[in-house]
């Protein structure tokens, strides 16, 4: 990691699992089992398991917005996440995680 005079923050936004128009049969649902697994992988710093997720897995779990988080993992790897918030909201699960790379 290069040293420099700047402080940098990278923010990745997007919900965890939820089903808007992707699957009408599951609109209004989330996949908390999948979401807990994903958060634990980020907390463990297991970025290889995250990047091994297929487009089919992301689609079936309603986690298409996780692609935004994968870009962030590329920037912070190999850092582990600190979970600041995880909530099962029923319609969408939410998480706030922080990576300290300094």
Biopython code that builds the backbone (N, CA, C, O; Angstrom):
import numpy as np
from Bio.PDB.StructureBuilder import StructureBuilder

atoms = [
    (1, "UNK", "N", (0.854, -1.171, 0.000)),
    (1, "UNK", "CA", (0.000, 0.000, 0.000)),
    (1, "UNK", "C", (0.902, 1.237, 0.000)),
    (1, "UNK", "O", (1.827, 1.324, 0.807)),
    (2, "UNK", "N", (0.649, 2.167, -0.872)),
    (2, "UNK", "CA", (1.442, 3.386, -0.993)),
    (2, "UNK", "C", (1.072, 4.382, 0.098)),
    (2, "UNK", "O", (-0.090, 4.496, 0.488)),
    (3, "UNK", "N", (2.064, 5.089, 0.577)),
    (3, "UNK", "CA", (1.849, 6.140, 1.572)),
    (3, "UNK", "C", (1.622, 7.450, 0.836)),
    (3, "UNK", "O", (2.143, 7.644, -0.262)),
    (4, "UNK", "N", (0.858, 8.340, 1.423)),
    (4, "UNK", "CA", (0.629, 9.650, 0.823)),
    (4, "UNK", "C", (0.066, 10.602, 1.842)),
    (4, "UNK", "O", (-0.253, 10.194, 2.959)),
    (5, "UNK", "N", (-0.065, 11.865, 1.487)),
    (5, "UNK", "CA", (-0.548, 12.871, 2.430)),
    (5, "UNK", "C", (-2.082, 12.919, 2.536)),
    (5, "UNK", "O", (-2.621, 13.757, 3.259)),
    (6, "UNK", "N", (-2.783, 12.035, 1.825)),
    (6, "UNK", "CA", (-4.235, 12.140, 1.774)),
    (6, "UNK", "C", (-4.917, 11.124, 2.667)),
    (6, "UNK", "O", (-4.414, 10.021, 2.883)),
    (7, "UNK", "N", (-6.061, 11.511, 3.178)),
    (7, "UNK", "CA", (-6.990, 10.590, 3.820)),
    (7, "UNK", "C", (-8.074, 10.296, 2.795)),
    (7, "UNK", "O", (-8.645, 11.216, 2.207)),
    (8, "UNK", "N", (-8.352, 9.051, 2.586)),
    (8, "UNK", "CA", (-9.295, 8.654, 1.541)),
    (8, "UNK", "C", (-10.398, 7.800, 2.151)),
    (8, "UNK", "O", (-10.140, 6.942, 2.994)),
    (9, "UNK", "N", (-11.609, 8.040, 1.723)),
    (9, "UNK", "CA", (-12.740, 7.200, 2.118)),
    (9, "UNK", "C", (-13.387, 6.662, 0.851)),
    (9, "UNK", "O", (-13.582, 7.392, -0.120)),
    (10, "UNK", "N", (-13.711, 5.397, 0.874)),
    (10, "UNK", "CA", (-14.431, 4.765, -0.234)),
    (10, "UNK", "C", (-15.754, 4.283, 0.335)),
    (10, "UNK", "O", (-15.784, 3.608, 1.364)),
    (11, "UNK", "N", (-16.824, 4.621, -0.320)),
    (11, "UNK", "CA", (-18.149, 4.241, 0.152)),
    (11, "UNK", "C", (-18.816, 3.383, -0.920)),
    (11, "UNK", "O", (-18.893, 3.773, -2.085)),
    (12, "UNK", "N", (-19.292, 2.221, -0.513)),
    (12, "UNK", "CA", (-20.058, 1.359, -1.407)),
    (12, "UNK", "C", (-21.466, 1.277, -0.847)),
    (12, "UNK", "O", (-21.660, 0.926, 0.317)),
    (13, "UNK", "N", (-22.428, 1.596, -1.660)),
    (13, "UNK", "CA", (-23.808, 1.552, -1.188)),
    (13, "UNK", "C", (-24.564, 0.442, -1.900)),
    (13, "UNK", "O", (-24.170, -0.022, -2.970)),
    (14, "UNK", "N", (-25.621, 0.045, -1.298)),
    (14, "UNK", "CA", (-26.477, -0.983, -1.875)),
    (14, "UNK", "C", (-27.005, -1.851, -0.762)),
    (14, "UNK", "O", (-26.314, -2.111, 0.224)),
    (15, "UNK", "N", (-28.219, -2.293, -0.923)),
    (15, "UNK", "CA", (-28.810, -3.160, 0.084)),
    (15, "UNK", "C", (-28.259, -4.561, -0.026)),
    (15, "UNK", "O", (-27.602, -4.910, -1.007)),
    (16, "UNK", "N", (-28.525, -5.347, 0.970)),
    (16, "UNK", "CA", (-28.213, -6.762, 0.878)),
    (16, "UNK", "C", (-29.362, -7.394, 0.096)),
    (16, "UNK", "O", (-29.831, -6.801, -0.876)),
    (17, "UNK", "N", (-29.817, -8.552, 0.482)),
    (17, "UNK", "CA", (-30.824, -9.227, -0.334)),
    (17, "UNK", "C", (-32.168, -8.507, -0.307)),
    (17, "UNK", "O", (-32.646, -8.063, 0.737)),
    (18, "UNK", "N", (-32.738, -8.412, -1.458)),
    (18, "UNK", "CA", (-34.114, -7.932, -1.598)),
    (18, "UNK", "C", (-34.560, -8.211, -3.026)),
    (18, "UNK", "O", (-33.738, -8.356, -3.932)),
    (19, "UNK", "N", (-35.828, -8.282, -3.207)),
    (19, "UNK", "CA", (-36.382, -8.668, -4.502)),
    (19, "UNK", "C", (-37.333, -7.594, -4.986)),
    (19, "UNK", "O", (-38.533, -7.656, -4.717)),
    (20, "UNK", "N", (-36.808, -6.607, -5.699)),
    (20, "UNK", "CA", (-37.739, -5.651, -6.307)),
    (20, "UNK", "C", (-38.398, -6.311, -7.506)),
    (20, "UNK", "O", (-39.195, -7.232, -7.331)),
    (21, "UNK", "N", (-38.097, -5.880, -8.688)),
    (21, "UNK", "CA", (-38.730, -6.445, -9.875)),
    (21, "UNK", "C", (-38.010, -7.695, -10.377)),
    (21, "UNK", "O", (-38.440, -8.284, -11.369)),
    (22, "UNK", "N", (-36.926, -8.116, -9.721)),
    (22, "UNK", "CA", (-36.151, -9.254, -10.221)),
    (22, "UNK", "C", (-36.922, -10.565, -10.169)),
    (22, "UNK", "O", (-36.745, -11.424, -11.032)),
    (23, "UNK", "N", (-37.758, -10.720, -9.181)),
    (23, "UNK", "CA", (-38.502, -11.962, -9.035)),
    (23, "UNK", "C", (-39.841, -11.645, -8.386)),
    (23, "UNK", "O", (-39.938, -11.548, -7.163)),
    (24, "UNK", "N", (-40.853, -11.487, -9.192)),
    (24, "UNK", "CA", (-42.153, -11.078, -8.668)),
    (24, "UNK", "C", (-42.675, -12.013, -7.584)),
    (24, "UNK", "O", (-43.406, -11.577, -6.694)),
    (25, "UNK", "N", (-42.314, -13.279, -7.644)),
    (25, "UNK", "CA", (-42.781, -14.223, -6.630)),
    (25, "UNK", "C", (-42.194, -13.921, -5.250)),
    (25, "UNK", "O", (-42.742, -14.364, -4.241)),
    (26, "UNK", "N", (-41.083, -13.171, -5.189)),
    (26, "UNK", "CA", (-40.428, -12.910, -3.905)),
    (26, "UNK", "C", (-40.395, -11.427, -3.544)),
    (26, "UNK", "O", (-39.673, -11.046, -2.623)),
    (27, "UNK", "N", (-41.136, -10.597, -4.224)),
    (27, "UNK", "CA", (-41.167, -9.171, -3.897)),
    (27, "UNK", "C", (-41.532, -8.997, -2.429)),
    (27, "UNK", "O", (-42.467, -9.626, -1.934)),
    (28, "UNK", "N", (-40.788, -8.140, -1.740)),
    (28, "UNK", "CA", (-41.064, -7.882, -0.334)),
    (28, "UNK", "C", (-40.389, -8.852, 0.617)),
    (28, "UNK", "O", (-40.674, -8.835, 1.814)),
    (29, "UNK", "N", (-39.498, -9.701, 0.110)),
    (29, "UNK", "CA", (-38.788, -10.654, 0.953)),
    (29, "UNK", "C", (-37.296, -10.364, 0.926)),
    (29, "UNK", "O", (-36.803, -9.664, 0.042)),
    (30, "UNK", "N", (-36.593, -10.904, 1.892)),
    (30, "UNK", "CA", (-35.139, -10.878, 1.876)),
    (30, "UNK", "C", (-34.640, -12.293, 2.126)),
    (30, "UNK", "O", (-35.435, -13.204, 2.357)),
    (31, "UNK", "N", (-33.334, -12.475, 2.081)),
    (31, "UNK", "CA", (-32.715, -13.780, 2.313)),
    (31, "UNK", "C", (-31.716, -13.619, 3.452)),
    (31, "UNK", "O", (-30.514, -13.524, 3.202)),
    (32, "UNK", "N", (-32.193, -13.587, 4.710)),
    (32, "UNK", "CA", (-31.303, -13.313, 5.834)),
    (32, "UNK", "C", (-30.193, -14.344, 6.026)),
    (32, "UNK", "O", (-29.118, -13.992, 6.511)),
    (33, "UNK", "N", (-30.420, -15.592, 5.663)),
    (33, "UNK", "CA", (-29.368, -16.611, 5.799)),
    (33, "UNK", "C", (-28.194, -16.258, 4.884)),
    (33, "UNK", "O", (-27.039, -16.291, 5.307)),
    (34, "UNK", "N", (-28.496, -15.922, 3.638)),
    (34, "UNK", "CA", (-27.457, -15.523, 2.691)),
    (34, "UNK", "C", (-26.763, -14.243, 3.186)),
    (34, "UNK", "O", (-25.537, -14.142, 3.139)),
    (35, "UNK", "N", (-27.539, -13.287, 3.650)),
    (35, "UNK", "CA", (-26.970, -12.014, 4.094)),
    (35, "UNK", "C", (-26.040, -12.183, 5.291)),
    (35, "UNK", "O", (-24.976, -11.567, 5.340)),
    (36, "UNK", "N", (-26.434, -13.013, 6.256)),
    (36, "UNK", "CA", (-25.558, -13.263, 7.412)),
    (36, "UNK", "C", (-24.255, -13.916, 6.953)),
    (36, "UNK", "O", (-23.181, -13.595, 7.462)),
    (37, "UNK", "N", (-24.355, -14.829, 5.994)),
    (37, "UNK", "CA", (-23.152, -15.486, 5.446)),
    (37, "UNK", "C", (-22.216, -14.457, 4.804)),
    (37, "UNK", "O", (-21.006, -14.486, 5.027)),
    (38, "UNK", "N", (-22.775, -13.567, 4.021)),
    (38, "UNK", "CA", (-21.976, -12.550, 3.337)),
    (38, "UNK", "C", (-21.284, -11.627, 4.341)),
    (38, "UNK", "O", (-20.094, -11.341, 4.206)),
    (39, "UNK", "N", (-22.021, -11.167, 5.338)),
    (39, "UNK", "CA", (-21.447, -10.264, 6.343)),
    (39, "UNK", "C", (-20.326, -10.970, 7.098)),
    (39, "UNK", "O", (-19.294, -10.362, 7.381)),
    (40, "UNK", "N", (-20.519, -12.255, 7.428)),
    (40, "UNK", "CA", (-19.474, -13.004, 8.129)),
    (40, "UNK", "C", (-18.229, -13.164, 7.256)),
    (40, "UNK", "O", (-17.108, -13.111, 7.763)),
    (41, "UNK", "N", (-18.416, -13.361, 5.949)),
    (41, "UNK", "CA", (-17.263, -13.460, 5.047)),
    (41, "UNK", "C", (-16.470, -12.155, 5.029)),
    (41, "UNK", "O", (-15.240, -12.174, 5.049)),
    (42, "UNK", "N", (-17.173, -11.022, 4.991)),
    (42, "UNK", "CA", (-16.475, -9.741, 4.982)),
    (42, "UNK", "C", (-15.794, -9.487, 6.323)),
    (42, "UNK", "O", (-14.701, -8.923, 6.373)),
    (43, "UNK", "N", (-16.436, -9.901, 7.399)),
    (43, "UNK", "CA", (-15.864, -9.736, 8.738)),
    (43, "UNK", "C", (-14.606, -10.599, 8.888)),
    (43, "UNK", "O", (-13.656, -10.203, 9.564)),
    (44, "UNK", "N", (-14.603, -11.765, 8.266)),
    (44, "UNK", "CA", (-13.450, -12.673, 8.328)),
    (44, "UNK", "C", (-12.360, -12.286, 7.328)),
    (44, "UNK", "O", (-11.250, -12.818, 7.381)),
    (45, "UNK", "N", (-12.672, -11.368, 6.423)),
    (45, "UNK", "CA", (-11.710, -11.003, 5.385)),
    (45, "UNK", "C", (-11.580, -12.071, 4.316)),
    (45, "UNK", "O", (-10.562, -12.137, 3.627)),
    (46, "UNK", "N", (-12.598, -12.906, 4.168)),
    (46, "UNK", "CA", (-12.580, -13.977, 3.180)),
    (46, "UNK", "C", (-13.062, -13.441, 1.834)),
    (46, "UNK", "O", (-14.163, -13.753, 1.378)),
    (47, "UNK", "N", (-12.220, -12.636, 1.218)),
    (47, "UNK", "CA", (-12.597, -11.985, -0.033)),
    (47, "UNK", "C", (-12.633, -12.962, -1.199)),
    (47, "UNK", "O", (-13.362, -12.744, -2.167)),
    (48, "UNK", "N", (-11.854, -14.040, -1.118)),
    (48, "UNK", "CA", (-11.886, -15.034, -2.194)),
    (48, "UNK", "C", (-13.268, -15.676, -2.300)),
    (48, "UNK", "O", (-13.776, -15.887, -3.401)),
    (49, "UNK", "N", (-13.868, -15.982, -1.162)),
    (49, "UNK", "CA", (-15.213, -16.573, -1.184)),
    (49, "UNK", "C", (-16.223, -15.579, -1.741)),
    (49, "UNK", "O", (-17.167, -15.960, -2.434)),
    (50, "UNK", "N", (-16.018, -14.316, -1.436)),
    (50, "UNK", "CA", (-16.928, -13.281, -1.958)),
    (50, "UNK", "C", (-16.819, -13.176, -3.481)),
    (50, "UNK", "O", (-17.831, -13.124, -4.180)),
    (51, "UNK", "N", (-15.598, -13.146, -3.982)),
    (51, "UNK", "CA", (-15.423, -12.982, -5.425)),
    (51, "UNK", "C", (-15.772, -14.254, -6.188)),
    (51, "UNK", "O", (-15.909, -14.217, -7.411)),
    (52, "UNK", "N", (-15.917, -15.372, -5.492)),
    (52, "UNK", "CA", (-16.303, -16.623, -6.144)),
    (52, "UNK", "C", (-17.813, -16.723, -6.343)),
    (52, "UNK", "O", (-18.284, -17.634, -7.024)),
    (53, "UNK", "N", (-18.575, -15.803, -5.759)),
    (53, "UNK", "CA", (-20.029, -15.824, -5.947)),
    (53, "UNK", "C", (-20.363, -15.656, -7.420)),
    (53, "UNK", "O", (-19.772, -14.823, -8.107)),
    (54, "UNK", "N", (-21.294, -16.437, -7.895)),
    (54, "UNK", "CA", (-21.676, -16.352, -9.302)),
    (54, "UNK", "C", (-22.831, -15.373, -9.482)),
    (54, "UNK", "O", (-23.534, -15.039, -8.528)),
    (55, "UNK", "N", (-23.014, -14.924, -10.710)),
    (55, "UNK", "CA", (-24.142, -14.051, -11.018)),
    (55, "UNK", "C", (-25.458, -14.758, -10.692)),
    (55, "UNK", "O", (-26.414, -14.117, -10.254)),
    (56, "UNK", "N", (-25.511, -16.065, -10.902)),
    (56, "UNK", "CA", (-26.716, -16.835, -10.592)),
    (56, "UNK", "C", (-27.010, -16.804, -9.090)),
    (56, "UNK", "O", (-28.160, -16.614, -8.691)),
    (57, "UNK", "N", (-25.974, -16.990, -8.247)),
    (57, "UNK", "CA", (-26.170, -16.938, -6.793)),
    (57, "UNK", "C", (-26.665, -15.559, -6.358)),
    (57, "UNK", "O", (-27.571, -15.449, -5.532)),
    (58, "UNK", "N", (-26.071, -14.521, -6.914)),
    (58, "UNK", "CA", (-26.484, -13.161, -6.562)),
    (58, "UNK", "C", (-27.930, -12.912, -6.982)),
    (58, "UNK", "O", (-28.698, -12.307, -6.235)),
    (59, "UNK", "N", (-28.298, -13.372, -8.158)),
    (59, "UNK", "CA", (-29.662, -13.187, -8.648)),
    (59, "UNK", "C", (-30.662, -13.967, -7.779)),
    (59, "UNK", "O", (-31.691, -13.427, -7.373)),
    (60, "UNK", "N", (-30.352, -15.227, -7.503)),
    (60, "UNK", "CA", (-31.281, -16.065, -6.744)),
    (60, "UNK", "C", (-31.450, -15.604, -5.304)),
    (60, "UNK", "O", (-32.491, -15.849, -4.693)),
    (61, "UNK", "N", (-30.437, -14.938, -4.754)),
    (61, "UNK", "CA", (-30.533, -14.462, -3.373)),
    (61, "UNK", "C", (-31.034, -13.021, -3.310)),
    (61, "UNK", "O", (-31.224, -12.478, -2.222)),
    (62, "UNK", "N", (-31.247, -12.402, -4.464)),
    (62, "UNK", "CA", (-31.690, -11.008, -4.476)),
    (62, "UNK", "C", (-30.581, -10.051, -4.086)),
    (62, "UNK", "O", (-30.847, -8.952, -3.600)),
    (63, "UNK", "N", (-29.340, -10.462, -4.296)),
    (63, "UNK", "CA", (-28.188, -9.680, -3.834)),
    (63, "UNK", "C", (-27.418, -9.030, -4.973)),
    (63, "UNK", "O", (-26.192, -8.935, -4.923)),
    (64, "UNK", "N", (-28.126, -8.586, -5.989)),
    (64, "UNK", "CA", (-27.474, -7.965, -7.142)),
    (64, "UNK", "C", (-26.682, -6.717, -6.761)),
    (64, "UNK", "O", (-25.689, -6.403, -7.418)),
    (65, "UNK", "N", (-27.094, -6.000, -5.716)),
    (65, "UNK", "CA", (-26.375, -4.787, -5.323)),
    (65, "UNK", "C", (-25.070, -5.091, -4.601)),
    (65, "UNK", "O", (-24.287, -4.182, -4.326)),
    (66, "UNK", "N", (-24.831, -6.356, -4.292)),
    (66, "UNK", "CA", (-23.572, -6.752, -3.663)),
    (66, "UNK", "C", (-22.391, -6.509, -4.598)),
    (66, "UNK", "O", (-21.249, -6.433, -4.144)),
    (67, "UNK", "N", (-22.650, -6.388, -5.885)),
    (67, "UNK", "CA", (-21.569, -6.094, -6.826)),
    (67, "UNK", "C", (-20.848, -4.799, -6.452)),
    (67, "UNK", "O", (-19.635, -4.697, -6.636)),
    (68, "UNK", "N", (-21.573, -3.813, -5.932)),
    (68, "UNK", "CA", (-20.946, -2.566, -5.486)),
    (68, "UNK", "C", (-19.943, -2.823, -4.365)),
    (68, "UNK", "O", (-18.874, -2.214, -4.324)),
    (69, "UNK", "N", (-20.298, -3.728, -3.462)),
    (69, "UNK", "CA", (-19.430, -4.043, -2.332)),
    (69, "UNK", "C", (-18.180, -4.798, -2.802)),
    (69, "UNK", "O", (-17.111, -4.653, -2.210)),
    (70, "UNK", "N", (-18.311, -5.600, -3.859)),
    (70, "UNK", "CA", (-17.163, -6.341, -4.366)),
    (70, "UNK", "C", (-16.086, -5.403, -4.900)),
    (70, "UNK", "O", (-14.895, -5.684, -4.765)),
    (71, "UNK", "N", (-16.492, -4.304, -5.497)),
    (71, "UNK", "CA", (-15.521, -3.303, -5.960)),
    (71, "UNK", "C", (-14.767, -2.743, -4.762)),
    (71, "UNK", "O", (-13.546, -2.596, -4.814)),
    (72, "UNK", "N", (-15.476, -2.432, -3.692)),
    (72, "UNK", "CA", (-14.844, -1.930, -2.485)),
    (72, "UNK", "C", (-13.865, -2.952, -1.918)),
    (72, "UNK", "O", (-12.776, -2.579, -1.480)),
    (73, "UNK", "N", (-14.229, -4.230, -1.918)),
    (73, "UNK", "CA", (-13.330, -5.260, -1.392)),
    (73, "UNK", "C", (-12.017, -5.285, -2.154)),
    (73, "UNK", "O", (-10.966, -5.547, -1.570)),
    (74, "UNK", "N", (-12.067, -5.016, -3.455)),
    (74, "UNK", "CA", (-10.833, -4.943, -4.229)),
    (74, "UNK", "C", (-9.918, -3.834, -3.749)),
    (74, "UNK", "O", (-8.696, -3.965, -3.814)),
    (75, "UNK", "N", (-10.493, -2.750, -3.271)),
    (75, "UNK", "CA", (-9.702, -1.613, -2.802)),
    (75, "UNK", "C", (-9.154, -1.815, -1.394)),
    (75, "UNK", "O", (-8.088, -1.290, -1.074)),
    (76, "UNK", "N", (-9.855, -2.563, -0.547)),
    (76, "UNK", "CA", (-9.453, -2.689, 0.858)),
    (76, "UNK", "C", (-8.767, -4.018, 1.178)),
    (76, "UNK", "O", (-8.238, -4.191, 2.276)),
    (77, "UNK", "N", (-8.772, -4.945, 0.240)),
    (77, "UNK", "CA", (-8.212, -6.271, 0.489)),
    (77, "UNK", "C", (-6.759, -6.152, 0.940)),
    (77, "UNK", "O", (-6.009, -5.376, 0.347)),
    (78, "UNK", "N", (-6.346, -6.866, 1.932)),
    (78, "UNK", "CA", (-6.960, -7.994, 2.623)),
    (78, "UNK", "C", (-7.647, -7.626, 3.943)),
    (78, "UNK", "O", (-7.869, -8.503, 4.779)),
    (79, "UNK", "N", (-7.980, -6.380, 4.141)),
    (79, "UNK", "CA", (-8.553, -5.935, 5.419)),
    (79, "UNK", "C", (-9.865, -6.651, 5.745)),
    (79, "UNK", "O", (-10.622, -7.039, 4.856)),
    (80, "UNK", "N", (-10.105, -6.810, 7.029)),
    (80, "UNK", "CA", (-11.352, -7.405, 7.526)),
    (80, "UNK", "C", (-12.316, -6.293, 7.906)),
    (80, "UNK", "O", (-11.904, -5.216, 8.338)),
    (81, "UNK", "N", (-13.586, -6.562, 7.742)),
    (81, "UNK", "CA", (-14.612, -5.577, 8.066)),
    (81, "UNK", "C", (-14.936, -5.609, 9.555)),
    (81, "UNK", "O", (-14.846, -6.646, 10.211)),
    (82, "UNK", "N", (-15.312, -4.449, 10.060)),
    (82, "UNK", "CA", (-15.917, -4.339, 11.378)),
    (82, "UNK", "C", (-17.394, -4.059, 11.134)),
    (82, "UNK", "O", (-17.746, -3.103, 10.443)),
    (83, "UNK", "N", (-18.250, -4.895, 11.701)),
    (83, "UNK", "CA", (-19.687, -4.722, 11.503)),
    (83, "UNK", "C", (-20.172, -3.646, 12.462)),
    (83, "UNK", "O", (-20.064, -3.789, 13.680)),
    (84, "UNK", "N", (-20.700, -2.579, 11.909)),
    (84, "UNK", "CA", (-21.260, -1.486, 12.703)),
    (84, "UNK", "C", (-22.760, -1.653, 12.911)),
    (84, "UNK", "O", (-23.310, -1.198, 13.913)),
    (85, "UNK", "N", (-23.417, -2.311, 11.956)),
    (85, "UNK", "CA", (-24.858, -2.536, 12.044)),
    (85, "UNK", "C", (-25.231, -3.683, 11.122)),
    (85, "UNK", "O", (-24.724, -3.785, 10.005)),
    (86, "UNK", "N", (-26.115, -4.542, 11.594)),
    (86, "UNK", "CA", (-26.751, -5.548, 10.736)),
    (86, "UNK", "C", (-28.190, -5.667, 11.195)),
    (86, "UNK", "O", (-28.456, -5.879, 12.378)),
    (87, "UNK", "N", (-29.109, -5.533, 10.271)),
    (87, "UNK", "CA", (-30.513, -5.611, 10.633)),
    (87, "UNK", "C", (-31.319, -6.352, 9.599)),
    (87, "UNK", "O", (-31.230, -6.080, 8.402)),
    (88, "UNK", "N", (-32.107, -7.291, 10.076)),
    (88, "UNK", "CA", (-33.059, -7.993, 9.214)),
    (88, "UNK", "C", (-34.351, -7.199, 9.248)),
    (88, "UNK", "O", (-35.030, -7.140, 10.273)),
    (89, "UNK", "N", (-34.683, -6.592, 8.128)),
    (89, "UNK", "CA", (-35.840, -5.714, 8.059)),
    (89, "UNK", "C", (-37.049, -6.377, 7.405)),
    (89, "UNK", "O", (-38.112, -5.766, 7.296)),
    (90, "UNK", "N", (-36.887, -7.625, 6.973)),
    (90, "UNK", "CA", (-37.999, -8.331, 6.338)),
    (90, "UNK", "C", (-38.033, -8.108, 4.839)),
    (90, "UNK", "O", (-37.933, -9.061, 4.067)),
    (91, "UNK", "N", (-38.171, -6.869, 4.423)),
    (91, "UNK", "CA", (-38.223, -6.568, 2.982)),
    (91, "UNK", "C", (-36.835, -6.414, 2.388)),
    (91, "UNK", "O", (-36.627, -6.683, 1.205)),
    (92, "UNK", "N", (-35.893, -5.986, 3.200)),
    (92, "UNK", "CA", (-34.494, -5.843, 2.794)),
    (92, "UNK", "C", (-33.665, -5.938, 4.066)),
    (92, "UNK", "O", (-34.062, -5.438, 5.119)),
    (93, "UNK", "N", (-32.525, -6.575, 3.960)),
    (93, "UNK", "CA", (-31.607, -6.619, 5.093)),
    (93, "UNK", "C", (-30.550, -5.551, 4.869)),
    (93, "UNK", "O", (-30.116, -5.315, 3.742)),
    (94, "UNK", "N", (-30.143, -4.912, 5.952)),
    (94, "UNK", "CA", (-29.196, -3.801, 5.859)),
    (94, "UNK", "C", (-27.971, -4.067, 6.705)),
    (94, "UNK", "O", (-28.049, -4.718, 7.747)),
    (95, "UNK", "N", (-26.840, -3.559, 6.251)),
    (95, "UNK", "CA", (-25.612, -3.674, 7.027)),
    (95, "UNK", "C", (-24.765, -2.441, 6.800)),
    (95, "UNK", "O", (-24.778, -1.848, 5.721)),
    (96, "UNK", "N", (-24.037, -2.069, 7.822)),
    (96, "UNK", "CA", (-23.025, -1.015, 7.718)),
    (96, "UNK", "C", (-21.732, -1.616, 8.222)),
    (96, "UNK", "O", (-21.652, -2.061, 9.367)),
    (97, "UNK", "N", (-20.730, -1.630, 7.381)),
    (97, "UNK", "CA", (-19.445, -2.212, 7.721)),
    (97, "UNK", "C", (-18.349, -1.173, 7.499)),
    (97, "UNK", "O", (-18.502, -0.238, 6.715)),
    (98, "UNK", "N", (-17.254, -1.361, 8.203)),
    (98, "UNK", "CA", (-16.135, -0.424, 8.090)),
    (98, "UNK", "C", (-14.840, -1.222, 7.978)),
    (98, "UNK", "O", (-14.641, -2.214, 8.679)),
    (99, "UNK", "N", (-13.971, -0.773, 7.091)),
    (99, "UNK", "CA", (-12.656, -1.368, 6.932)),
    (99, "UNK", "C", (-11.620, -0.306, 7.260)),
    (99, "UNK", "O", (-11.655, 0.787, 6.695)),
    (100, "UNK", "N", (-10.705, -0.612, 8.159)),
    (100, "UNK", "CA", (-9.589, 0.279, 8.455)),
    (100, "UNK", "C", (-8.353, -0.324, 7.802)),
    (100, "UNK", "O", (-7.962, -1.445, 8.129)),
    (101, "UNK", "N", (-7.750, 0.394, 6.901)),
    (101, "UNK", "CA", (-6.605, -0.136, 6.167)),
    (101, "UNK", "C", (-5.304, 0.579, 6.534)),
    (101, "UNK", "O", (-4.247, 0.244, 6.001)),
    (102, "UNK", "N", (-5.370, 1.534, 7.416)),
    (102, "UNK", "CA", (-4.147, 2.262, 7.785)),
    (102, "UNK", "C", (-3.316, 1.479, 8.759)),
    (102, "UNK", "O", (-2.254, 1.941, 9.176)),
]
sb = StructureBuilder()
sb.init_structure("model")
sb.init_model(0)
sb.init_chain("A")
sb.init_seg("    ")
for serial, (resi, resn, name, xyz) in enumerate(atoms, 1):
    if name == "N":
        sb.init_residue(resn, " ", resi, " ")
    sb.init_atom(name, np.array(xyz, "f"), 0.0, 1.0, " ", f" {name:<3s}", serial, name[0])
structure = sb.get_structure()
